[in-house]
């Protein structure tokens, strides 16, 4: 909380976590751009937080036991009752969440006279992704999660973007079908995080819930195609099944994680479609991977 909260820097219209666990936080801030303290920010959106936790020990526990559901309460203090409530919380497996965070209405970002037009399928898109398009002379129309390919096609886009978002990608048949239709139309397509997983599923590559997800802003990734390494921001609990990707005759691997050798990027053979598991738009975070937006724009340029 040292920096305070500046609304113009938020990546979403609301806080997207259900709760915060931390060692400590500071309700005092000195940055003049800040609008309010982290405590006020959480209170105005009715989000619970807990401090004075040994987070290093907690991380070690999760590392050894795997990602798991948790509960925070300041009202119910009986441990057994809290355990019963926690048992009622569904597993992330099979949980479709993107429709809960997607826009309800179509909206536009950028200059209508821009050189390129991109249809964005909003599954939980971050604001800085849209800014990156605007900075590259791209006019983006953002569509709700359940929008069909035919509906987006009426916008006459030069390319399609499949966004990041929460939940189990395997539970999103509607989005998988949309991605398949875009592939059949052979239009340029770029996917990030959840969009990456959906592109894999559309090419018969399964996904799985990870024992521990990738979280943080310093994950090393190697671009196999360009033979260079980049530091990346990551936040995902599902991933594509590595063996299935490596054995696929439909896609090729473009990026790998240098920590665990997992697949971080793919492109579809014979198509103008590619995706990455991490967040090249990181805000905050490293900018090493911003070139992917340039690659997408160049791909649309070749279609002219």
C-alpha positions as CSV (number, residue, x, y, z in Angstrom):
1,X,0.0,0.0,0.0
2,X,3.0,2.4,0.0
3,X,2.1,3.8,-3.4
4,X,-1.6,4.2,-2.8
5,X,-4.2,3.6,-5.4
6,X,-4.3,5.6,-8.6
7,X,-7.5,4.7,-10.6
8,X,-6.0,5.5,-14.0
9,X,-3.4,2.7,-13.4
10,X,-5.9,-0.1,-12.7
11,X,-6.2,-2.8,-15.4
12,X,-9.8,-3.6,-14.7
13,X,-13.0,-1.8,-13.7
14,X,-13.0,-3.5,-10.4
15,X,-10.8,-5.6,-8.1
16,X,-10.7,-9.1,-9.5
17,X,-9.5,-11.0,-6.4
18,X,-11.9,-12.3,-3.7
19,X,-9.4,-11.6,-0.9
20,X,-5.9,-10.5,-0.1
21,X,-3.4,-12.3,2.2
22,X,-0.2,-10.4,3.1
23,X,2.5,-10.0,5.7
24,X,1.7,-6.3,6.2
25,X,0.3,-3.4,4.4
26,X,0.5,0.4,4.8
27,X,-2.6,2.6,4.9
28,X,-0.3,5.7,4.7
29,X,0.9,6.8,1.2
30,X,2.8,9.7,0.0
31,X,2.5,9.6,-3.8
32,X,0.7,12.7,-5.0
33,X,-1.0,10.9,-7.9
34,X,-2.7,8.4,-5.6
35,X,-6.5,8.7,-5.1
36,X,-6.9,6.7,-1.9
37,X,-5.2,4.1,0.3
38,X,-5.3,0.4,-0.3
39,X,-7.6,-0.1,2.7
40,X,-10.1,2.4,1.4
41,X,-9.9,0.8,-2.0
42,X,-10.8,-2.6,-0.6
43,X,-13.5,-1.2,1.6
44,X,-15.3,0.6,-1.2
45,X,-15.5,-2.6,-3.1
46,X,-16.2,-4.8,-0.1
47,X,-13.1,-7.0,-0.5
48,X,-11.7,-8.8,2.5
49,X,-8.0,-8.8,3.4
50,X,-5.9,-10.3,6.2
51,X,-2.4,-9.3,7.3
52,X,0.3,-10.4,9.8
53,X,0.5,-13.7,8.0
54,X,3.8,-15.6,7.5
55,X,3.5,-15.5,3.7
56,X,6.8,-17.3,3.2
57,X,5.6,-20.2,5.2
58,X,2.3,-20.1,3.4
59,X,4.0,-20.1,0.0
60,X,6.1,-23.1,1.0
61,X,2.9,-25.0,2.0
62,X,1.2,-24.2,-1.3
63,X,4.4,-25.1,-3.2
64,X,4.5,-28.6,-1.5
65,X,0.7,-29.2,-1.4
66,X,-0.4,-27.6,-4.6
67,X,-2.9,-24.7,-5.3
68,X,-6.0,-25.0,-3.2
69,X,-9.2,-23.1,-2.2
70,X,-9.0,-20.9,0.9
71,X,-11.3,-18.9,3.1
72,X,-10.9,-15.6,5.0
73,X,-13.4,-14.6,7.6
74,X,-13.8,-11.8,10.2
75,X,-17.3,-12.9,11.1
76,X,-17.3,-16.6,11.5
77,X,-14.5,-17.6,13.8
78,X,-15.4,-21.3,14.4
79,X,-12.8,-23.3,12.5
80,X,-15.0,-26.3,11.8
81,X,-17.8,-24.1,10.4
82,X,-15.3,-22.4,8.2
83,X,-14.0,-25.8,6.9
84,X,-17.6,-26.7,6.1
85,X,-18.1,-23.5,4.1
86,X,-14.8,-24.1,2.4
87,X,-16.0,-27.6,1.3
88,X,-18.9,-25.9,-0.5
89,X,-16.5,-23.9,-2.7
90,X,-16.3,-25.5,-6.2
91,X,-13.0,-26.6,-7.7
92,X,-11.6,-24.6,-10.5
93,X,-11.8,-27.7,-12.7
94,X,-14.8,-27.3,-15.0
95,X,-15.5,-23.8,-13.8
96,X,-16.5,-21.2,-16.5
97,X,-15.8,-17.7,-15.2
98,X,-15.1,-15.5,-18.2
99,X,-18.7,-14.7,-18.8
100,X,-18.8,-13.2,-15.3
101,X,-16.0,-10.7,-16.0
102,X,-16.6,-10.0,-19.7
103,X,-18.2,-6.8,-20.9
104,X,-21.9,-6.9,-21.3
105,X,-21.9,-4.5,-24.2
106,X,-19.7,-4.0,-27.2
107,X,-17.5,-0.9,-27.1
108,X,-14.7,0.7,-29.2
109,X,-11.2,1.7,-28.3
110,X,-9.0,3.9,-30.5
111,X,-9.3,6.0,-33.7
112,X,-11.9,4.7,-36.2
113,X,-9.6,6.0,-38.9
114,X,-6.7,3.7,-37.8
115,X,-5.0,1.6,-40.4
116,X,-6.2,-1.7,-38.9
117,X,-9.3,-3.0,-37.2
118,X,-9.2,-5.8,-34.6
119,X,-12.1,-7.7,-33.1
120,X,-11.3,-8.4,-29.4
121,X,-13.1,-11.3,-27.7
122,X,-13.3,-10.1,-24.1
123,X,-12.9,-13.0,-21.7
124,X,-11.4,-10.7,-19.0
125,X,-9.3,-8.4,-21.1
126,X,-6.8,-6.1,-19.4
127,X,-6.8,-2.4,-20.3
128,X,-3.2,-2.3,-21.3
129,X,-3.8,-4.8,-24.0
130,X,-6.2,-2.4,-25.6
131,X,-3.8,0.5,-25.1
132,X,-1.1,-1.5,-26.9
133,X,-3.4,-1.8,-29.9
134,X,-4.2,1.9,-29.9
135,X,-0.5,2.7,-29.8
136,X,0.0,0.7,-33.0
137,X,-2.6,2.4,-35.1
138,X,-5.3,-0.2,-34.4
139,X,-9.0,0.4,-33.9
140,X,-10.4,-2.3,-31.6
141,X,-13.9,-3.3,-31.1
142,X,-14.4,-5.3,-27.8
143,X,-17.1,-8.0,-27.9
144,X,-18.7,-9.9,-25.0
145,X,-17.5,-13.4,-24.3
146,X,-20.4,-15.2,-26.0
147,X,-20.2,-13.3,-29.2
148,X,-20.1,-15.6,-32.3
149,X,-17.6,-15.4,-35.1
150,X,-20.4,-14.4,-37.5
151,X,-21.3,-11.4,-35.2
152,X,-17.6,-10.3,-35.0
153,X,-17.2,-10.7,-38.7
154,X,-19.8,-8.0,-39.3
155,X,-17.2,-5.5,-38.0
156,X,-15.0,-6.5,-40.9
157,X,-11.9,-6.8,-38.8
158,X,-8.4,-7.3,-40.2
159,X,-7.6,-9.6,-37.3
160,X,-9.0,-11.2,-34.2
161,X,-7.7,-11.1,-30.6
162,X,-8.6,-13.7,-28.0
163,X,-8.0,-12.3,-24.5
164,X,-6.9,-13.4,-21.1
165,X,-9.4,-14.4,-18.4
166,X,-10.2,-16.6,-15.5
167,X,-11.5,-20.2,-15.2
168,X,-11.1,-23.6,-16.9
169,X,-10.7,-23.2,-20.6
170,X,-12.0,-26.7,-21.3
171,X,-15.4,-25.5,-19.9
172,X,-15.7,-22.9,-22.7
173,X,-17.1,-24.7,-25.7
174,X,-18.6,-21.5,-27.0
175,X,-15.2,-19.8,-27.2
176,X,-13.5,-22.8,-28.6
177,X,-16.0,-22.9,-31.4
178,X,-15.4,-19.2,-32.1
179,X,-11.7,-19.8,-32.3
180,X,-12.2,-22.8,-34.7
181,X,-14.4,-20.6,-36.9
182,X,-11.7,-17.9,-37.0
183,X,-9.1,-20.5,-38.0
184,X,-11.4,-21.8,-40.8
185,X,-11.7,-18.2,-42.1
186,X,-7.9,-18.0,-42.1
187,X,-7.8,-14.5,-40.6
188,X,-4.9,-13.3,-38.4
189,X,-5.4,-14.2,-34.8
190,X,-3.5,-13.5,-31.6
191,X,-4.2,-15.1,-28.2
192,X,-2.9,-14.3,-24.7
193,X,-3.1,-16.5,-21.6
194,X,-6.7,-18.0,-21.7
195,X,-6.7,-17.1,-25.4
196,X,-3.5,-19.3,-25.8
197,X,-5.2,-22.2,-24.1
198,X,-8.3,-21.8,-26.3
199,X,-6.2,-21.8,-29.4
200,X,-4.6,-25.1,-28.2
201,X,-8.1,-26.6,-27.5
202,X,-9.3,-25.6,-30.9
203,X,-6.4,-27.7,-32.4
204,X,-7.3,-30.8,-30.3
205,X,-4.6,-30.1,-27.7
206,X,-6.0,-30.6,-24.1
207,X,-5.4,-28.3,-21.1
208,X,-5.0,-29.2,-17.5
209,X,-5.1,-27.6,-14.0
210,X,-1.5,-27.1,-12.9
211,X,-0.3,-28.4,-9.5
212,X,1.0,-24.8,-9.0
213,X,0.3,-22.1,-11.4
214,X,2.8,-19.6,-12.7
215,X,2.5,-16.3,-10.8
216,X,4.8,-13.3,-10.9
217,X,6.6,-10.8,-13.1
218,X,10.0,-12.5,-13.5
219,X,9.4,-15.8,-15.4
220,X,12.2,-16.5,-17.9
221,X,10.9,-17.5,-21.3
222,X,12.9,-18.4,-24.5
223,X,11.6,-17.5,-27.9
224,X,12.7,-20.5,-29.9
225,X,12.0,-18.9,-33.3
226,X,14.1,-15.7,-32.6
227,X,16.6,-17.5,-30.3
228,X,16.4,-15.0,-27.5
229,X,15.2,-14.9,-23.9
230,X,12.7,-12.5,-22.3
231,X,11.5,-11.9,-18.7
232,X,7.7,-12.3,-18.6
233,X,4.7,-11.6,-16.3
234,X,2.5,-14.6,-15.7
235,X,-0.7,-15.3,-13.9
236,X,-2.4,-18.6,-14.7
237,X,-3.4,-21.9,-13.0
238,X,-4.2,-23.9,-16.2
239,X,-1.8,-24.8,-19.0
240,X,-1.7,-26.8,-22.2
241,X,-0.6,-30.4,-21.9
242,X,3.0,-30.4,-22.9
243,X,3.2,-33.8,-24.5
244,X,0.1,-33.2,-26.6
245,X,1.6,-30.0,-27.9
246,X,4.9,-31.6,-28.7
247,X,3.2,-34.4,-30.6
248,X,0.7,-32.2,-32.5
249,X,0.9,-32.0,-36.2
250,X,-1.3,-28.9,-36.2
251,X,0.9,-26.5,-34.2
252,X,4.5,-25.8,-33.4
253,X,6.1,-24.5,-30.2
254,X,7.4,-21.0,-30.3
255,X,8.2,-20.3,-26.7
256,X,9.3,-22.4,-23.7
257,X,9.5,-21.6,-20.0
258,X,13.2,-21.8,-18.8
259,X,12.2,-22.8,-15.3
260,X,10.1,-25.9,-16.0
261,X,10.3,-26.3,-19.8
262,X,6.6,-25.9,-20.1
263,X,5.1,-24.6,-23.4
264,X,4.7,-20.8,-23.4
265,X,3.8,-20.1,-27.0
266,X,2.5,-21.8,-30.1
267,X,1.6,-21.0,-33.7
268,X,-0.7,-22.9,-36.0
269,X,0.9,-24.4,-39.0
270,X,-0.3,-23.0,-42.3
271,X,-2.3,-20.3,-40.5
272,X,-1.8,-16.7,-39.4
273,X,-2.6,-17.6,-35.8
274,X,-0.3,-17.6,-32.7
275,X,-0.5,-17.3,-28.9
276,X,1.5,-17.0,-25.7
277,X,0.7,-18.2,-22.2
278,X,2.2,-15.1,-20.5
279,X,1.3,-11.4,-20.5
280,X,3.3,-9.3,-23.0
281,X,1.3,-6.2,-22.1
282,X,2.4,-6.5,-18.4
283,X,1.3,-3.4,-16.5
284,X,3.2,-3.3,-14.2
285,X,5.9,-5.7,-15.3
286,X,8.6,-6.3,-17.9
287,X,8.2,-5.0,-21.5
288,X,10.4,-7.6,-23.1
289,X,7.6,-9.2,-25.1
290,X,5.8,-6.1,-26.4
291,X,7.1,-7.1,-29.9
292,X,4.3,-9.7,-30.1
293,X,1.8,-6.9,-30.7
294,X,4.1,-5.6,-33.5
295,X,4.2,-9.2,-34.9
296,X,0.4,-9.3,-35.0
297,X,0.1,-5.9,-36.7
298,X,2.7,-7.0,-39.3
299,X,0.7,-10.2,-39.8
300,X,-2.4,-8.1,-40.6
301,X,-0.3,-5.9,-42.9
302,X,0.5,-9.0,-45.0
303,X,-3.2,-9.5,-45.6
304,X,-3.6,-6.2,-47.3
